[in-house]
Amino acid sequence: MRAGLIDREQSLQSEHQNILLRALGRDRDVEVELGEVAVSPGDCLLLCSDGLTRMVPDAGLADALMRFRGDPQPETGFLCLILP
């Protein structure tokens, strides 16, 4: 996706989607990928694995971020995304 060869939808259908590119604990040293993003007051950030982003569409994640904004324990609210 980063190279622009496929889009998000194609990546979710790819036969290569479960190939591990990096894993913690396998080697002593881990190559860390860093990046910067501008954050403004009132922005919400969601830190999760690709397991959640593969299961829940972007619109569902955005809706949950808005619904649980300001909740002292937003992680409990997000359980509704993964539990039946």
Residue frames as a rotation matrix with the C-alpha (Angstrom) as fourth column:
MET 1
0.570 0.822 0.000 0.00
0.822 -0.570 0.000 0.00
0.000 0.000 -1.000 0.00
ARG 2
0.423 -0.443 -0.791 2.74
0.230 -0.791 0.566 2.47
-0.876 -0.422 -0.233 0.91
ALA 3
-0.676 -0.724 0.140 4.32
0.277 -0.073 0.958 2.06
-0.683 0.686 0.249 -2.51
GLY 4
-0.236 0.682 -0.692 0.96
-0.703 -0.612 -0.363 2.80
-0.671 0.401 0.624 -4.12
LEU 5
-0.914 -0.185 -0.361 0.77
-0.391 0.634 0.667 -0.56
0.106 0.751 -0.652 -5.86
ILE 6
-0.446 0.830 -0.334 -2.51
0.633 0.556 0.538 -1.60
0.633 0.029 -0.774 -4.21
ASP 7
-0.268 0.434 0.860 -5.26
-0.540 -0.807 0.239 0.20
0.798 -0.400 0.451 -2.29
ARG 8
-0.574 0.055 0.817 -6.73
-0.801 0.171 -0.574 -0.65
-0.171 -0.984 -0.054 1.13
GLU 9
0.492 0.857 0.151 -9.51
-0.782 0.511 -0.357 -2.85
-0.384 0.057 0.922 -0.27
GLN 10
0.582 -0.357 -0.730 -7.05
-0.432 0.625 -0.650 -4.85
0.689 0.694 0.210 -2.36
SER 11
-0.506 -0.833 0.223 -4.76
-0.622 0.174 -0.764 -5.28
0.598 -0.525 -0.606 0.65
LEU 12
-0.217 0.508 0.834 -7.62
-0.871 0.284 -0.400 -6.80
-0.440 -0.813 0.381 2.68
GLN 13
0.827 0.562 -0.012 -8.16
-0.485 0.703 -0.520 -9.41
-0.284 0.436 0.854 -0.06
SER 14
0.213 -0.846 -0.489 -4.48
-0.872 0.061 -0.486 -10.12
0.441 0.530 -0.724 -0.73
GLU 15
0.806 -0.015 -0.592 -3.15
0.123 0.982 0.142 -13.64
0.579 -0.188 0.793 -0.27
HIS 16
-0.204 -0.970 -0.132 -0.10
0.535 0.002 -0.845 -11.98
0.820 -0.243 0.518 1.35
GLN 17
0.305 0.408 0.861 -2.03
-0.308 -0.813 0.494 -10.09
0.901 -0.415 -0.122 4.02
ASN 18
0.981 0.136 0.139 -0.91
-0.175 0.301 0.937 -12.34
0.086 -0.944 0.319 6.88
ILE 19
0.374 -0.919 -0.121 2.80
0.648 0.352 -0.675 -12.32
0.663 0.174 0.728 6.14
LEU 20
0.803 -0.163 -0.574 4.73
0.450 -0.467 0.762 -10.99
-0.392 -0.869 -0.301 9.12
LEU 21
0.644 -0.601 0.473 7.14
0.168 -0.492 -0.854 -8.24
0.746 0.630 -0.215 8.19
ARG 22
-0.474 -0.740 0.477 8.38
-0.423 -0.284 -0.861 -7.65
0.772 -0.610 -0.178 11.73
ALA 23
0.597 0.638 -0.486 7.84
0.181 0.483 0.856 -9.34
0.782 -0.599 0.173 15.07
LEU 24
0.247 -0.474 0.845 8.92
-0.884 -0.468 -0.005 -8.50
0.397 -0.746 -0.535 18.60
GLY 25
0.485 -0.115 0.867 10.94
-0.655 0.609 0.447 -11.12
-0.580 -0.785 0.220 20.41
ARG 26
0.986 -0.122 0.110 12.29
0.164 0.750 -0.640 -12.89
-0.004 0.650 0.760 17.34
ASP 27
0.186 -0.958 0.217 15.58
0.613 -0.059 -0.788 -11.03
0.768 0.279 0.576 17.17
ARG 28
-0.199 -0.361 -0.911 17.52
0.955 -0.280 -0.097 -9.13
-0.220 -0.889 0.401 19.80
ASP 29
-0.803 -0.105 -0.587 17.28
0.026 -0.990 0.141 -5.88
-0.595 0.098 0.797 17.82
VAL 30
0.069 0.898 0.434 14.09
0.857 0.170 -0.487 -4.63
-0.511 0.405 -0.758 16.26
GLU 31
-0.864 -0.256 0.434 13.88
0.469 -0.724 0.506 -2.17
0.185 0.640 0.746 13.39
VAL 32
-0.205 0.781 -0.589 11.50
0.655 -0.337 -0.676 0.50
-0.727 -0.525 -0.443 14.58
GLU 33
-0.410 0.182 0.894 9.49
0.777 -0.444 0.447 2.52
0.478 0.877 0.040 12.10
LEU 34
-0.397 0.212 -0.893 8.93
0.621 -0.655 -0.431 6.08
-0.676 -0.725 0.128 13.26
GLY 35
-0.396 0.292 0.871 6.79
0.722 -0.487 0.492 8.81
0.568 0.823 -0.018 11.83
GLU 36
-0.888 0.133 -0.440 5.33
0.208 -0.738 -0.642 12.13
-0.411 -0.662 0.627 12.80
VAL 37
-0.261 0.863 0.433 1.76
0.804 -0.054 0.593 13.26
0.535 0.503 -0.679 12.55
ALA 38
-0.819 0.028 0.573 0.35
-0.209 -0.945 -0.252 16.66
0.534 -0.326 0.780 13.40
VAL 39
-0.294 0.722 -0.627 -2.03
0.889 0.448 0.099 16.51
0.352 -0.528 -0.773 16.37
SER 40
-0.557 0.219 0.801 -4.34
-0.176 -0.974 0.144 19.34
0.812 -0.061 0.581 17.33
PRO 41
-0.888 0.316 0.335 -6.30
-0.353 0.001 -0.936 19.91
-0.296 -0.949 0.111 20.54
GLY 42
0.059 0.995 0.078 -9.42
-0.789 0.094 -0.607 17.76
-0.611 -0.026 0.791 20.48
ASP 43
-0.043 -0.134 -0.990 -7.99
-0.833 0.552 -0.038 15.13
0.552 0.823 -0.135 18.10
CYS 44
0.624 0.218 0.750 -8.50
-0.601 0.747 0.283 11.45
-0.499 -0.628 0.597 18.98
LEU 45
-0.267 -0.747 -0.609 -5.90
-0.915 0.395 -0.084 8.77
0.303 0.535 -0.789 18.36
LEU 46
0.812 0.480 0.331 -6.53
-0.547 0.824 0.148 5.03
-0.202 -0.301 0.932 18.25
LEU 47
-0.352 -0.925 -0.140 -3.62
-0.935 0.355 0.009 2.66
0.041 0.134 -0.990 18.79
CYS 48
0.528 0.566 0.634 -4.54
-0.534 0.801 -0.270 -0.86
-0.660 -0.196 0.725 17.70
SER 49
-0.518 -0.674 0.526 -3.31
-0.028 0.628 0.778 -3.83
-0.855 0.388 -0.344 15.72
ASP 50
-0.765 0.223 -0.604 -4.19
-0.638 -0.140 0.757 -4.60
0.084 0.965 0.250 12.14
GLY 51
-0.858 0.496 -0.133 -6.53
0.507 0.859 -0.068 -7.27
0.081 -0.126 -0.989 13.56
LEU 52
-0.209 0.803 -0.557 -9.02
0.480 -0.412 -0.775 -4.57
-0.852 -0.429 -0.299 14.54
THR 53
-0.274 0.086 -0.958 -8.60
-0.583 -0.807 0.095 -2.50
-0.764 0.585 0.272 11.41
ARG 54
-0.950 -0.019 -0.312 -9.18
-0.265 0.575 0.774 -5.60
0.164 0.818 -0.551 9.27
MET 55
-0.675 0.716 -0.179 -12.39
0.737 0.641 -0.214 -6.47
-0.038 -0.276 -0.960 11.14
VAL 56
0.207 0.753 -0.625 -13.92
0.683 -0.568 -0.459 -3.02
-0.701 -0.331 -0.632 11.51
PRO 57
0.244 -0.083 0.966 -14.35
0.885 -0.388 -0.257 -0.62
0.397 0.918 -0.021 8.59
ASP 58
-0.762 -0.620 0.184 -12.86
0.526 -0.760 -0.382 2.88
0.377 -0.195 0.905 8.88
ALA 59
-0.280 0.741 0.611 -16.35
-0.314 -0.672 0.671 4.38
0.907 -0.004 0.421 9.29
GLY 60
0.640 0.511 -0.573 -17.01
0.301 0.520 0.800 2.05
0.707 -0.684 0.179 12.25
LEU 61
-0.141 -0.785 -0.603 -13.76
0.971 0.010 -0.240 3.05
0.194 -0.619 0.761 13.92
ALA 62
-0.805 -0.126 0.580 -14.48
0.151 -0.989 -0.006 6.75
0.574 0.083 0.815 13.37
ASP 63
0.185 0.959 0.213 -17.98
-0.214 -0.173 0.962 6.33
0.959 -0.224 0.173 14.81
ALA 64
0.566 -0.015 -0.824 -16.63
0.696 0.545 0.468 4.55
0.442 -0.838 0.319 17.89
LEU 65
-0.563 -0.820 -0.104 -13.98
0.776 -0.481 -0.408 7.25
0.285 -0.311 0.907 18.41
MET 66
-0.597 0.407 0.691 -16.69
-0.236 -0.913 0.334 9.90
0.767 0.036 0.641 18.40
ARG 67
0.444 0.863 -0.242 -19.07
-0.043 0.290 0.956 7.90
0.895 -0.414 0.166 20.65
PHE 68
0.649 -0.221 -0.728 -16.48
0.727 0.464 0.507 7.18
0.225 -0.858 0.462 23.33
ARG 69
-0.214 -0.699 0.683 -14.67
0.352 -0.707 -0.613 10.52
0.911 0.109 0.397 23.21
GLY 70
-0.212 0.054 0.976 -14.17
-0.702 -0.703 -0.114 11.78
0.680 -0.709 0.186 26.76
ASP 71
0.835 0.472 -0.284 -15.01
-0.185 0.725 0.663 8.39
0.519 -0.501 0.692 28.30
PRO 72
0.398 -0.729 0.556 -12.61
-0.899 -0.190 0.395 7.75
-0.182 -0.657 -0.731 31.22
GLN 73
-0.330 -0.476 0.815 -12.29
-0.236 0.878 0.417 4.13
-0.914 -0.055 -0.402 30.04
PRO 74
0.151 0.449 -0.881 -12.81
-0.935 -0.223 -0.275 4.17
-0.320 0.865 0.386 26.26
GLU 75
-0.782 -0.514 -0.352 -11.32
-0.605 0.761 0.234 0.70
0.148 0.396 -0.906 25.88
THR 76
-0.696 0.599 0.397 -14.46
0.172 0.675 -0.717 -0.82
-0.697 -0.431 -0.573 27.39
GLY 77
0.249 0.797 -0.551 -16.58
-0.444 -0.411 -0.796 0.97
-0.861 0.443 0.251 24.83
PHE 78
-0.146 -0.398 -0.906 -14.46
-0.989 0.031 0.146 -0.40
-0.030 0.917 -0.398 22.01
LEU 79
-0.804 -0.107 0.584 -15.23
-0.211 0.971 -0.112 -3.94
-0.555 -0.213 -0.804 23.10
CYS 80
0.237 0.969 0.076 -18.57
-0.146 0.112 -0.983 -3.53
-0.961 0.222 0.168 21.31
LEU 81
0.290 -0.197 -0.937 -16.60
-0.941 -0.240 -0.240 -3.56
-0.178 0.951 -0.255 18.05
ILE 82
-0.526 -0.649 -0.549 -15.17
-0.734 0.673 -0.093 -7.04
0.430 0.354 -0.830 18.60
LEU 83
-0.928 0.248 0.277 -17.63
0.001 0.747 -0.664 -8.86
-0.372 -0.617 -0.694 20.87
PRO 84
-0.668 0.734 0.120 -21.01
0.358 0.176 0.917 -10.07
0.652 0.656 -0.381 19.63
